[in-house]
């Protein structure tokens, strides 16, 4: 099945903008798309007037959580920290671990094995921690749906503090405290913290209780988790990421130093994009291919030698992860090729797909075909574990909740969720999900038309000067909720095109218009355009790269088309 052509959509013209005249026209259009049209709105966007970070005691349950942590410090308890195996869970676990050890508390971290244990609290893990003398367990990025597991922990004499950002489903666990901005009735001023962000708030609250400043190096971990978890980079998340990136520029954390060397990253030029595409995949590789404990050790070790070995290990695991992802994606595309059309929701299972890459394959399917995608991997002979990725307008976790009677467990967000299912229930689940997706699709004309690429503004090569680059840097960090602007550059004459990369997978262009030329790079798109048109339109973001000490502004191509077609 060929890749569908994307529809390019520019926002409708806006009324007159009341921004400063020295703001480049493409930047003014980008700001308008984000609802910023006046100097006052621009000031609030760049520098919110309210104090950040917010008071942690505004989070429901935080007062009880801090009081119980205070007791554990005073009584010399050993505290267990149960996280998740993705970057959000790993960094959140490290935040709690380092925050408590700063008070002399012995901490036992626990990260589950992805394929053997799956997401979330489990009774075997709780029993293992109880055998180690844990009397207080703190969860990170999980636990809000673990009603039976928390009851089991209480039966063993263990108190539980839940810190989570997932949506509560079917009741609230009977824990000492549930710290979650998504709790019913929450009045916290910002509801989109990730697991690491909430872990940071808990440590912030504890140190505030003692009248001590919280360790600034924890901002590095909070920023890593926030960027990797794709939560909106607005308000408090924007604060955590900006301050965390500043902290990382001069990090003393041996693991981050080793990762930066391994990825050939200059910490002084670090941004959210380099974390998303270079650092986070390496940290995630351990949980996908081996055990997330390796990434936790990397982030918390004080030994440069151990950090170097672990960084090399993650590099190898990440290379293996890429290979498995490509094989899984090819298998999924092969199944779609056998169909007469793209179904309203893509549901795929194949023996070559492993739990560690199922979510990555689902993400690529959803991005390419503009449909929600669910990809399943076999974990036992009669059980499958699924990872789903969605598109705007289709709520995955809500859809899974309507299939709850067929599932062993489920959870997640509107755009990324998962479940475990007995194989015998798969046909019924597929039918029910298809019905839900058909209902959604029938009322969504935009999605019916195929994948849509939303553009922010028009741009010509002459715009690629210091003013535009400077303004883009002020608008960072880019990510969910504040996406990297995508510009439309039309009628560009192609002066040169050639494949680049280790296997010729990327396409490098030199383009020209109105007396100005610039370079463009189309990552992983060389195979789509074996014969590049002589005049092209580009949908591209702006990339500032550094080669041999020279700074150069390049167009990073998202999509391209023949100007004459």
C-alpha positions in Angstrom: 0.0 0.0 0.0 1.7 3.3 -1.0 2.3 6.0 1.5 -0.7 8.4 1.3 0.0 11.9 0.1 -0.3 14.5 2.9 -2.6 17.5 2.5 -0.7 20.7 3.4 -2.8 23.1 5.4 -1.9 26.7 6.1 -3.9 28.5 8.8 -6.5 31.0 7.5 -5.3 34.7 7.3 -5.5 36.5 10.6 -6.5 40.1 11.2 -4.0 42.8 11.8 -1.4 41.9 14.4 -0.4 44.3 17.1 3.1 43.0 17.7 6.3 44.9 17.4 7.3 45.9 13.8 10.8 44.3 14.2 9.4 40.8 14.5 10.0 38.9 11.2 6.7 38.2 9.3 7.1 34.4 9.5 7.6 34.6 13.3 4.5 36.9 13.7 2.5 34.3 11.8 3.8 31.5 14.0 2.8 33.5 17.1 -0.6 34.1 15.7 -1.1 30.4 15.2 -0.3 30.0 18.9 -2.9 32.6 19.8 -0.3 35.4 20.5 -1.3 38.6 18.7 -0.5 41.4 21.1 2.6 42.5 23.0 0.9 41.6 26.3 0.2 38.0 25.1 3.7 37.7 23.8 5.1 38.8 27.2 2.9 36.2 29.0 4.0 33.5 26.6 7.7 34.2 26.9 7.7 35.0 30.6 4.6 34.0 32.6 3.7 36.6 35.2 2.9 34.0 37.9 5.6 32.5 40.0 7.1 29.3 38.7 7.5 26.6 39.8 4.0 26.5 41.4 3.6 25.7 45.1 3.7 21.9 45.3 1.2 21.9 48.2 -1.4 22.9 45.6 -1.4 19.3 44.3 -4.1 17.2 45.9 -2.6 14.7 48.3 0.7 16.4 48.5 0.3 17.5 52.2 -0.3 13.8 53.2 2.6 12.6 51.0 5.1 15.1 52.5 3.9 14.3 56.0 4.5 10.5 55.4 7.9 11.1 53.8 8.8 13.3 56.8 8.0 10.4 59.1 10.1 8.0 57.1 13.1 10.4 57.4 12.6 10.8 61.2 12.1 7.1 61.8 15.0 6.0 59.5 12.8 3.8 57.3 13.9 2.2 54.1 11.7 3.5 51.2 10.9 1.6 48.0 10.5 3.6 44.8 8.5 1.8 42.0 8.8 3.5 38.6 8.0 2.7 35.0 10.5 1.5 32.4 10.3 4.5 30.0 12.3 7.8 30.4 9.6 9.5 32.3 9.5 6.7 34.9 13.2 6.2 35.0 14.0 9.9 35.6 11.1 10.3 38.1 12.5 7.3 40.1 15.9 8.9 40.1 14.4 12.2 41.3 12.7 10.5 44.3 15.8 8.4 45.0 18.2 11.3 45.0 15.8 13.6 46.8 15.4 11.1 49.7 19.0 10.1 49.9 19.8 13.8 50.4 18.1 13.3 53.8 20.0 10.1 54.5 17.1 7.8 53.7 18.0 4.3 52.3 16.1 3.9 49.0 15.4 0.7 47.1 14.4 1.5 43.5 12.4 -1.0 41.5 11.7 -0.8 37.7 9.7 -3.6 36.2 10.8 -5.6 33.2 8.8 -4.6 30.2 8.1 -8.0 28.6 8.1 -10.1 31.8 6.2 -7.8 34.1 4.6 -5.1 32.0 3.4 -1.7 33.1 2.5 -0.8 36.6 2.5 -2.2 40.1 2.3 -6.0 40.4 1.7 -8.2 43.4 5.0 -10.2 42.9 7.0 -6.9 42.9 5.2 -5.7 46.1 6.0 -9.0 47.8 9.6 -8.8 46.8 9.9 -5.3 48.2 8.2 -6.3 51.4 10.8 -9.1 51.8 13.5 -6.4 51.7 11.9 -4.6 54.6 10.2 -1.8 52.7 7.5 -0.2 54.9 6.8 2.8 52.6 6.5 2.5 48.8 6.4 5.5 46.5 5.2 5.0 42.9 6.3 7.1 40.0 4.4 7.4 36.7 2.0 4.6 37.7 -0.3 3.3 40.4 -3.5 5.4 40.1 -5.3 2.4 38.7 -3.6 -0.2 40.9 -6.5 -0.7 43.4 -5.9 -4.4 44.2 -2.2 -4.0 44.3 -2.3 -1.2 46.8 -4.7 -3.2 49.0 -2.3 -6.1 48.9 0.6 -3.8 49.9 -1.5 -2.6 52.9 -2.2 -6.2 53.9 1.6 -6.7 54.1 1.9 -3.7 56.4 3.3 -1.4 53.7 2.1 2.2 53.2 1.9 3.5 49.6 2.2 7.0 48.2 1.1 7.2 44.6 2.5 9.8 42.2 1.0 9.5 38.8 -0.3 11.6 35.9 -2.5 9.1 34.2 -6.2 9.3 34.2 -7.9 7.5 37.2 -10.1 4.7 36.0 -12.7 2.8 38.0 -12.0 4.2 41.5 -9.1 5.5 43.5 -6.6 3.2 45.3 -6.6 3.2 49.1 -3.2 4.8 49.4 -1.8 7.1 52.1 -1.8 9.8 49.4 -2.5 10.0 45.7 -0.6 12.9 44.1 -2.0 13.5 40.6 -3.1 16.7 38.9 -5.8 14.7 37.1 -7.6 13.7 40.3 -11.3 14.7 40.3 -11.7 18.2 41.8 -8.0 19.1 41.4 -7.4 22.8 41.6 -3.7 22.7 40.8 -3.1 25.5 38.2 -1.4 23.2 35.7 -2.7 19.8 34.9 -0.1 18.5 32.3 2.9 17.5 34.4 4.5 14.2 33.5 5.5 11.5 36.0 9.0 13.0 36.5 7.4 16.5 36.9 5.2 15.2 39.7 8.2 13.4 41.3 10.0 16.7 41.2 7.1 18.5 42.9 7.1 15.9 45.7 10.8 16.4 46.4 10.2 20.2 46.1 7.4 19.9 48.7 9.6 17.8 51.0 12.5 20.2 50.9 10.1 23.2 51.3 8.8 21.5 54.4 12.3 21.4 55.8 13.0 24.9 54.8 15.8 23.9 52.5 16.4 24.6 48.8 15.8 21.7 46.5 18.9 20.3 44.6 19.0 22.2 41.3 20.5 19.1 39.5 17.1 17.4 39.9 15.9 19.8 37.1 18.1 17.9 34.6 16.1 14.7 35.3 12.7 16.6 35.3 13.5 18.1 31.9 14.5 14.7 30.5 11.3 13.1 31.6 9.1 16.1 30.5 10.6 16.2 27.0 10.5 12.4 26.5 6.9 12.0 27.6 5.6 14.5 25.0 3.5 16.5 27.5 2.7 20.1 26.5 5.8 22.3 26.9 3.8 25.1 28.4 3.5 26.8 31.8 5.4 24.8 34.5 6.6 22.2 32.0 8.2 25.1 30.0 9.9 26.2 33.2 11.2 22.7 34.0 12.6 22.2 30.5 14.2 25.6 30.1 15.8 25.5 33.5 16.7 21.8 33.1 18.5 22.4 29.8 20.4 25.3 31.3 21.5 23.0 34.2 22.5 20.2 31.7 24.7 22.6 29.8 27.2 22.4 32.7 26.1 19.1 34.2 28.3 17.3 36.7 26.2 14.1 36.3 28.7 11.5 34.9 26.0 9.6 33.0 24.8 12.6 31.1 28.4 13.6 30.3 28.9 10.1 28.9 25.7 10.2 26.9 26.6 13.5 25.4 29.9 12.2 24.3 28.4 9.1 22.9 25.9 11.1 20.9 28.4 13.7 19.8 26.3 16.5 21.5 27.8 19.8 22.6 26.0 20.4 25.9 26.3 24.2 25.3 24.1 23.8 22.3 21.6 21.4 23.9 17.9 21.9 23.1 14.7 19.9 23.4 15.1 18.4 20.0 18.5 16.9 20.7 17.0 15.3 23.9 14.0 14.0 22.0 15.9 12.5 19.0 19.3 11.6 20.5 19.2 11.2 24.3 15.7 9.9 25.0 15.9 7.0 22.5 19.2 5.8 24.1 17.7 6.0 27.6 14.6 4.2 26.4 16.6 1.5 24.6 17.4 -0.3 27.9 13.8 -0.8 28.8 12.9 -1.8 25.3 15.7 -4.3 24.7 17.0 -5.3 28.1 16.1 -3.8 31.5 15.5 -0.1 32.4 17.7 -0.5 35.5 20.7 0.1 33.2 19.5 3.6 32.3 18.7 4.3 36.0 22.2 3.3 36.9 23.6 5.5 34.2 21.7 8.6 35.4 22.6 8.1 39.1 26.2 6.8 39.0 29.0 9.0 40.2 31.6 6.9 38.5 32.8 8.2 35.1 34.1 4.7 34.2 30.8 3.0 34.9 29.0 5.8 33.1 31.2 5.3 30.0 30.5 1.6 29.9 26.8 2.0 30.4 26.6 4.7 27.7 28.3 2.3 25.3 25.8 -0.4 26.3 22.9 1.9 25.6 24.3 2.8 22.2 24.4 -0.9 21.2 20.9 -1.5 22.5 19.6 1.5 20.6 21.1 0.2 17.4 19.4 -3.2 18.0 16.2 -1.3 18.7 16.3 0.5 15.4 16.7 -2.8 13.5 13.8 -4.4 15.4 11.6 -1.3 14.7 12.3 -1.4 11.0 11.5 -5.1 10.8 8.3 -4.6 12.8 7.2 -1.7 10.7 7.9 -3.6 7.5 5.8 -6.5 8.8 2.9 -4.1 9.6 3.1 -2.4 6.2 3.0 -5.9 4.6 -0.3 -6.6 6.4 -1.7 -3.3 5.3 -0.7 -4.1 1.7 -2.9 -7.1 1.8 -6.0 -5.0 2.5 -8.2 -3.2 0.1 -7.9 0.1 2.0 -6.7 1.6 5.2 -9.0 0.6 8.1 -10.4 3.3 10.4 -8.0 2.0 13.1 -5.0 -0.1 12.3 -4.7 -3.2 14.5 -1.6 -5.3 13.9 0.1 -8.3 15.5 3.1 -10.2 14.1 5.7 -12.6 15.6 8.6 -10.2 14.7 7.1 -7.4 16.8 8.4 -7.3 20.4 6.9 -5.4 23.3 9.8 -3.0 23.3 9.1 -1.7 19.8 5.3 -2.1 19.5 4.7 1.5 20.5 7.3 2.8 18.1 5.8 0.8 15.2 2.3 2.1 16.2 3.6 5.7 16.2 5.0 5.3 12.7 1.8 3.8 11.4 -0.4 6.5 12.9 1.9 9.2 11.5 2.0 7.8 8.0 -1.6 6.9 7.5 -3.3 9.5 9.7 -5.2 6.7 11.6 -5.0 5.5 15.2 -2.8 2.4 15.4 -2.6 -0.5 17.9 0.3 -2.9 17.6 0.5 -6.1 19.7 3.3 -8.4 20.7 3.1 -11.9 22.2 4.3 -12.1 25.8 2.9 -15.5 26.6 1.2 -18.2 24.5 -2.2 -16.9 25.3 -1.6 -13.3 26.0 -0.8 -10.2 23.9 0.4 -6.8 25.1 -0.5 -3.8 23.0 0.8 -0.3 22.5 -1.4 2.3 20.8 -0.8 5.7 19.3 -3.5 8.0 18.1 -4.2 11.0 16.0 -6.0 14.2 17.1 -9.7 13.6 17.8 -9.5 9.9 18.7 -9.2 9.2 22.4 -7.4 5.9 22.8 -7.8 5.3 26.5 -11.5 6.2 26.4 -11.9 3.7 23.5 -10.1 1.0 25.5 -12.3 1.7 28.5 -15.3 0.8 26.3 -13.6 -2.5 25.6 -12.7 -3.1 29.3 -14.6 -6.4 29.6 -12.3 -7.9 26.9 -9.1 -6.7 28.5 -6.9 -8.0 31.3 -5.7 -4.4 32.0 -5.4 -1.1 30.2 -4.3 2.5 30.8 -2.6 5.5 29.3 -3.5 8.8 27.7 -5.8 9.9 24.9 -3.0 9.8 22.4 -0.8 6.9 23.8 -2.2 4.0 25.6 -1.9 0.2 26.0 -3.5 -3.0 27.2 -3.0 -6.7 27.8 -5.5 -9.2 26.3 -6.1 -12.9 26.1 -5.6 -14.0 22.5 -9.1 -15.5 22.4 -10.6 -12.1 22.9 -8.7 -10.5 20.0 -11.3 -11.0 17.3 -14.1 -9.4 19.4 -11.8 -6.5 20.4 -10.8 -5.8 16.8 -14.4 -5.7 15.8 -15.4 -3.4 18.7 -12.4 -1.0 18.1 -13.2 -0.8 14.3 -16.8 0.1 15.2 -15.6 2.9 17.5 -13.2 4.2 15.0 -15.7 4.1 12.1 -18.1 6.2 14.3 -15.3 8.7 14.9 -14.1 8.8 11.3 -17.6 9.3 9.9 -17.8 12.6 11.7 -14.3 13.8 10.9 -14.0 15.1 7.4 -10.4 16.2 7.9 -9.2 12.7 8.8 -11.3 11.2 6.0 -9.2 13.2 3.6 -6.0 11.5 4.8 -3.0 12.7 6.7 -2.8 16.5 7.1 0.4 18.4 7.6 -0.4 21.7 9.4 1.9 24.5 8.4 2.5 27.7 10.4 3.6 30.3 7.8 5.2 31.0 4.5 9.0 31.6 4.3 11.6 32.3 1.6 15.4 31.7 1.8 16.0 35.4 2.3 14.2 35.1 5.7 16.8 32.7 7.1 18.8 35.4 8.9 19.9 36.0 12.5 16.6 37.8 13.4 14.4 34.8 12.6 16.8 32.3 14.3 17.0 34.6 17.3 13.2 34.7 17.7 12.9 30.9 17.2 15.3 30.5 20.1 13.1 32.7 22.3 10.1 30.5 21.5 11.9 27.3 22.6 11.6 24.8 24.0 9.6 23.2 21.2 7.6 20.0 21.7 4.0 18.9 22.4 1.8 22.0 22.9 4.4 24.3 21.4 5.5 22.4 18.3 8.6 23.2 16.2 7.2 25.6 13.5 6.8 24.2 10.1 7.1 26.7 7.2 6.1 26.6 3.6 8.8 27.5 1.2 7.5 27.5 -2.4 9.0 27.4 -5.9 12.5 26.7 -4.9 14.9 25.9 -7.7 16.9 22.7 -6.9 20.6 23.4 -7.6 21.9 20.1 -6.1 20.4 17.0 -4.6 22.3 13.9 -3.3 21.8 11.1 -0.8 23.8 11.3 2.4 24.0 9.2 5.5 25.6 5.9 6.4 23.3 4.1 4.0 22.3 7.0 1.8 19.0 7.2 3.6 18.8 11.0 3.8 18.4 13.5 1.0 20.5 16.7 1.0 19.4 19.6 -1.2 20.7 23.0 -2.2 17.9 25.3 -3.3 17.6 28.8 -4.7 15.0 31.6 -5.0 15.2 35.4 -5.6 19.0 35.6 -5.4 19.3 33.6 -2.1 20.3 30.0 -1.7 20.2 27.6 1.3 20.7 24.0 2.2 17.9 21.6 3.1 18.1 18.1 4.6 15.3 15.5 4.3 15.9 12.8 6.9 15.0 9.3 5.9 13.3 10.5 2.7 15.8 9.6 0.0 13.8 6.5 -1.0 10.7 8.6 -1.6 12.3 10.9 -4.1 14.7 9.0 -6.3 14.3 11.7 -8.9 14.0 15.1 -7.3 11.9 17.7 -9.3 13.8 20.7 -10.6 11.5 23.1 -8.7 10.1 22.1 -5.3 7.9 23.2 -2.5 9.2 22.4 0.9 7.4 22.0 4.2 10.3 22.4 6.7 11.4 23.6 10.1 14.5 25.6 10.6 17.6 23.8 11.9 20.8 25.5 13.0 23.7 23.1 12.8 27.4 23.5 13.5 30.0 21.9 11.4 33.7 22.5 11.9 32.9 25.5 14.1 30.7 27.2 11.5 27.0 27.9 12.3 24.7 27.3 9.4 20.9 27.6 9.0 19.3 24.7 7.2 15.8 23.8 6.3 14.8 20.5 7.9 12.4 19.0 5.4 9.2 17.4 6.8 7.7 16.9 3.3 8.3 18.0 -0.3 6.4 18.1 -3.5 6.8 19.1 -7.1 5.9 22.8 -7.5 4.4 22.1 -10.9 2.1 19.3 -9.8 
